[in-house]
Structure formats: structure tokens, C-alpha cells
Amino acid sequence: MNKLKPAIILLCLLAFSAPAHALINPFVRAGVDFSKLNAISNLSGNDSWKDKLSGWNTGFFVEAGIHFLRANDISVEAGYMQASSSIGATEAGVTSREQIPLLLNYRRLFNFGPVWLYLGISAGMMSDTAKWREDTRAAAGSWSNFKSANWVGLYGATGGVGLKLGKGWAVDLGVRALAVSAKQYQSGVLADADHSYGIGSSKVYVRPNIRLALSHQW
């Protein structure tokens, strides 16, 4: 321990002698992202409920954190995305999906003047909700609403490029892939067992997204 004291003292002196703005700077970041939903991809039972929510959908996110030691970001992030699909000509064929991810992010920045590149990792949880309507009696006017919600784990990696705009403002464009622990959604208890079905399956799937963000750093 005695051998480490000089090194610890030196690090403390360097830390306190460096300008404060070079050590820790708070920032906020917000933007839009375009995510591809893959979790509702398999459907068993009634073929008329073939899922159409596996395409790209628009969402948004907000983030707050600190920039430290000139090249590192750590932050917390919350997002929101909702997608819906009309199947058939009636309102009974509406299926919707709502996701609210909550993430802890770390990014390493590589500065090249006003432009920088970044690589990072993320981990957290996500509220994942599915809603749909179902003909519970196989008769006109007998539609029932169903909802299934889960909290699932997710983690992944990100990368992108940013541009400084001056006075603390910046814009960046990036891509991210999140591995999500998906859960299967089951329909309600039906009078006719032939009409029951499940959406998706309990497995891990990849949720890629493209994101454009505006940030401000103090």
C-alpha cells in the first residue's frame, strides 16, 4: 500500500490541477430513432392474424448524462415507440405494439476536430406491450380486446459519427443493435380452442435501429 501512495497523490494533484470543464461536463441528448421490430414474427392458430409489425417504425428518446475525461460519456436513456397494423378491412384486425426502453449507456469518443466517432454499449430493461382484438365467438360483433405486457431485459452496442455545431451543441447519426429477451403473447381463453393463438416466442431477438440526435453539453 505504501508503494501506491506516491502514484495516488500524483493522480489527485493532476485531477485537481486540470480545468474543471475538462473533467466532467453534464449533457442532454434527444432525437428520433427508426427501429425494426422482430419480436412478433411467429403466429400460431388463426392464420388471418398474420403479424405485420416486423417492419421499421419511428420512435423517440431522451438522454441525460456526463461527459468526463474529454472522451467518455455515461448516461441514462428513456425511449418510446408505438407501431400498429391493420389486418383486413375491419377495425377488428388492429394489432399494436408499444415499447419503452430504459437504458444505461457508455460511449467512447474519438475526436477529429469538429467531427468525432463513437463506439458504445448499453444495457437495461424495456416495457413491452402488445394489444389486439380477437373474434372470441366467431360471430359478427363479438370482438374482444386483449393486452399483454412484459418487462424484458436488453443489451447491445452502438456506433456513429457526430458534428459539433458550436456553443455546446452537436448533432450525431448512429446505429445500434439491441438483443432483447422476448416473451410470447397468448390470446385469451376462447370458447373455440381452434381460434386461440400465440404471437412470437420466448427467445432472444435483435432489435436494430438508426438514430439521429441533437445534444447540448455544458
C-alpha positions as CSV (number, residue, x, y, z in Angstrom):
1,M,0.0,0.0,0.0
2,N,2.9,2.4,0.9
3,K,4.3,1.9,-2.6
4,L,1.0,3.1,-4.1
5,K,0.8,6.3,-2.1
6,P,3.0,8.4,-4.4
7,A,1.0,7.3,-7.5
8,I,-2.3,8.1,-5.8
9,I,-1.0,11.6,-4.7
10,L,0.2,12.3,-8.2
11,L,-3.2,11.4,-9.7
12,C,-5.0,13.6,-7.2
13,L,-2.8,16.5,-8.0
14,L,-3.3,16.1,-11.7
15,A,-7.1,15.8,-11.2
16,F,-7.3,19.0,-9.1
17,S,-5.0,21.0,-11.2
18,A,-6.8,20.2,-14.5
19,P,-9.5,22.6,-15.6
20,A,-12.9,21.5,-14.3
21,H,-14.6,21.6,-17.7
22,A,-12.1,19.0,-18.9
23,L,-13.0,16.5,-16.3
24,I,-16.9,16.5,-16.0
25,N,-19.5,18.1,-18.2
26,P,-23.2,17.4,-17.9
27,F,-25.2,16.9,-21.2
28,V,-28.6,16.2,-22.5
29,R,-29.4,14.5,-25.8
30,A,-32.7,13.8,-27.6
31,G,-33.7,12.5,-31.0
32,V,-35.6,10.1,-33.2
33,D,-34.9,6.5,-34.0
34,F,-36.1,4.0,-36.5
35,S,-36.3,0.5,-35.1
36,K,-37.1,-2.8,-36.7
37,L,-39.4,-5.0,-34.6
38,N,-38.6,-8.7,-34.9
39,A,-40.3,-10.0,-31.7
40,I,-43.8,-10.6,-33.2
41,S,-42.7,-12.7,-36.1
42,N,-44.3,-16.1,-35.5
43,L,-48.0,-16.7,-35.2
44,S,-49.8,-20.0,-34.4
45,G,-53.6,-20.6,-34.7
46,N,-55.8,-18.3,-36.7
47,D,-53.9,-17.5,-40.0
48,S,-55.9,-14.3,-40.5
49,W,-53.9,-12.7,-37.7
50,K,-50.6,-12.9,-39.6
51,D,-48.4,-10.3,-37.9
52,K,-47.3,-7.2,-39.9
53,L,-45.3,-5.4,-37.2
54,S,-41.9,-6.7,-38.2
55,G,-41.0,-3.6,-40.3
56,W,-39.3,-0.3,-39.4
57,N,-41.1,2.0,-37.1
58,T,-40.4,5.5,-35.7
59,G,-39.8,6.4,-32.1
60,F,-38.0,8.9,-30.0
61,F,-35.6,9.0,-27.0
62,V,-34.2,11.4,-24.4
63,E,-30.9,11.0,-22.5
64,A,-29.0,12.8,-19.7
65,G,-25.5,12.1,-18.5
66,I,-22.0,13.3,-18.0
67,H,-19.0,13.7,-20.4
68,F,-15.8,13.1,-18.5
69,L,-12.1,12.9,-19.1
70,R,-12.6,14.5,-22.5
71,A,-13.6,11.3,-24.4
72,N,-16.1,9.4,-22.3
73,D,-19.9,9.6,-21.9
74,I,-22.1,7.8,-19.4
75,S,-25.8,8.4,-19.4
76,V,-29.3,7.1,-18.7
77,E,-31.8,7.0,-21.5
78,A,-35.6,6.6,-21.9
79,G,-37.4,5.9,-25.2
80,Y,-40.8,5.3,-26.6
81,M,-42.1,3.6,-29.8
82,Q,-45.5,2.6,-30.9
83,A,-46.5,0.7,-34.0
84,S,-49.8,-0.6,-35.3
85,S,-51.0,-2.8,-38.1
86,S,-54.5,-3.1,-39.6
87,I,-55.2,-6.6,-40.8
88,G,-58.2,-6.9,-43.0
89,A,-60.9,-4.4,-43.7
90,T,-62.4,-4.0,-40.2
91,E,-61.2,-2.4,-37.0
92,A,-61.2,-5.9,-35.5
93,G,-57.9,-6.6,-37.4
94,V,-55.9,-4.0,-35.5
95,T,-52.8,-5.1,-33.7
96,S,-50.5,-2.6,-31.8
97,R,-47.1,-2.7,-30.2
98,E,-45.7,-0.3,-27.6
99,Q,-42.1,-0.4,-26.2
100,I,-40.5,1.9,-23.6
101,P,-36.8,1.1,-23.1
102,L,-34.8,2.3,-20.1
103,L,-31.1,2.0,-20.6
104,L,-27.7,2.8,-19.1
105,N,-25.2,3.8,-21.8
106,Y,-21.5,4.2,-22.1
107,R,-19.7,5.7,-25.2
108,R,-16.1,6.2,-26.0
109,L,-15.4,9.2,-28.3
110,F,-12.6,9.6,-30.8
111,N,-12.2,13.3,-31.7
112,F,-11.0,14.7,-35.0
113,G,-11.6,18.4,-34.6
114,P,-15.3,19.3,-35.0
115,V,-16.1,15.7,-36.0
116,W,-15.9,12.7,-33.8
117,L,-16.6,9.0,-34.0
118,Y,-18.1,7.0,-31.1
119,L,-18.5,3.4,-30.0
120,G,-20.5,2.3,-27.0
121,I,-22.5,-0.3,-25.1
122,S,-26.0,-0.3,-23.5
123,A,-27.9,-2.4,-21.0
124,G,-31.3,-2.1,-19.3
125,M,-34.9,-3.1,-19.2
126,M,-37.9,-2.5,-21.5
127,S,-41.6,-2.4,-21.0
128,D,-43.0,-4.3,-24.0
129,T,-46.8,-4.3,-24.6
130,A,-48.9,-5.9,-27.2
131,K,-52.6,-5.1,-27.8
132,W,-55.0,-6.8,-30.3
133,R,-58.6,-7.5,-31.0
134,E,-60.0,-11.0,-31.4
135,D,-63.2,-12.6,-32.5
136,T,-64.0,-14.7,-29.4
137,R,-67.2,-16.2,-30.6
138,A,-66.6,-16.4,-34.4
139,A,-69.6,-14.1,-34.9
140,A,-70.1,-10.6,-36.0
141,G,-69.9,-8.0,-33.2
142,S,-68.2,-10.3,-30.7
143,W,-64.8,-8.7,-30.8
144,S,-62.8,-8.7,-27.5
145,N,-59.8,-6.5,-26.6
146,F,-56.6,-8.2,-25.3
147,K,-53.5,-6.8,-23.8
148,S,-50.3,-8.4,-22.7
149,A,-47.3,-6.6,-21.1
150,N,-43.9,-7.7,-20.0
151,W,-40.7,-6.2,-18.6
152,V,-37.8,-7.7,-20.6
153,G,-34.0,-7.4,-20.5
154,L,-32.0,-5.9,-23.3
155,Y,-28.3,-5.1,-24.1
156,G,-26.3,-4.1,-27.1
157,A,-23.8,-2.0,-28.9
158,T,-23.8,1.3,-30.8
159,G,-21.6,3.3,-33.1
160,G,-21.8,6.6,-35.1
161,V,-20.5,9.9,-36.1
162,G,-21.0,13.4,-34.6
163,L,-20.5,17.0,-35.6
164,K,-20.0,20.0,-33.3
165,L,-22.3,23.0,-34.0
166,G,-20.8,25.5,-31.6
167,K,-21.6,26.8,-28.1
168,G,-22.0,23.2,-26.7
169,W,-24.4,22.0,-29.4
170,A,-23.8,18.9,-31.5
171,V,-25.7,16.5,-33.8
172,D,-24.9,12.9,-34.4
173,L,-26.1,10.0,-36.5
174,G,-25.6,6.4,-35.4
175,V,-26.8,2.8,-35.5
176,R,-27.5,0.4,-32.6
177,A,-28.4,-3.2,-32.2
178,L,-30.1,-4.4,-29.0
179,A,-30.5,-8.0,-28.0
180,V,-33.9,-8.4,-26.4
181,S,-35.3,-11.2,-24.2
182,A,-38.7,-11.6,-26.0
183,K,-41.8,-13.1,-24.4
184,Q,-44.6,-14.9,-26.1
185,Y,-48.0,-13.2,-26.1
186,Q,-51.0,-15.5,-25.7
187,S,-54.6,-14.8,-26.6
188,G,-57.4,-15.1,-24.1
189,V,-59.4,-18.1,-23.1
190,L,-61.7,-18.8,-26.0
191,A,-64.9,-20.8,-26.4
192,D,-63.4,-22.3,-29.6
193,A,-59.9,-23.7,-29.0
194,D,-59.2,-23.6,-32.7
195,H,-59.1,-19.8,-32.5
196,S,-56.5,-19.4,-29.8
197,Y,-53.1,-18.4,-30.8
198,G,-49.7,-17.0,-29.6
199,I,-47.7,-14.2,-31.0
200,G,-43.9,-14.5,-31.0
201,S,-41.9,-16.8,-28.8
202,S,-39.8,-16.7,-25.7
203,K,-36.3,-16.2,-27.1
204,V,-33.6,-13.6,-27.7
205,Y,-34.0,-11.4,-30.8
206,V,-32.1,-8.5,-32.3
207,R,-33.8,-5.0,-32.4
208,P,-31.7,-2.8,-34.8
209,N,-32.2,0.9,-35.0
210,I,-30.9,4.0,-36.8
211,R,-30.9,7.2,-34.7
212,L,-30.5,10.9,-35.3
213,A,-29.9,13.1,-32.2
214,L,-29.2,16.7,-31.1
215,S,-27.3,17.2,-27.9
216,H,-26.1,20.1,-25.6
217,Q,-23.1,20.0,-23.3
218,W,-22.3,22.4,-20.5
